[in-house]
Amino acid sequence: MPCQCVTSIFLKKNGYELEVEIDKEQEILFLNLADGKVSRGELAEWYKQHAS
């Protein structure tokens, strides 16, 4: 998904890197966000847990 690539680039430019590969979990997360099943806060929390 393009948004995953953009997010990865944004994190790298700001000194962070995802600790997970772009995978099915992240794809489902973004689809649920688009569907309104996941909040922006929940998405932010997921990135806090998976970025270093």
N, C-alpha and C positions, 0 to 999 in steps of 0.2 A: 504494500500500500504506500502511496506517495507520502502520506502524512507521517508514516513511520520513518521514512528516509529523512524528511525535513527535520523531524524531532531529533534524530540521531546527529545530524549536522549541527543543529542548534546547540545541543549538549556539548559536542566536541569543541565548538568555537568558544564555549564558556567554561572550558576546563573540566568537563565531565565526560564520562563514557558509560554506556549501558553495560551492565554485567551479564546480560542475557542476549542471545541471538534474537533477531526478529523472527518470531515463531508464531505458532497457532494461538498461544495464550494472548499475545499482544494483538494479534489480528482480531480475535474475539472481543478483546477489551475495546478496541476502536469501533468495531461494529456496534457494540452495546452502547457506547458513548453516542454514536450517531442516532441510535434508536431511542435514546433517552433513558436507557436502563442503568447507565453509569453516569454519575455526576462529574463535573470538572474537578471537584475536590478529590473524588475517588481516583480519578486519572492521575492527578498530581501526587497523591499518596503512593500509587503504584510506581511512579517514576522515582520518588524519594527512596523507595525500597530497592530499586534495581539500578540506580546510578551511583557512581562513586567518583 
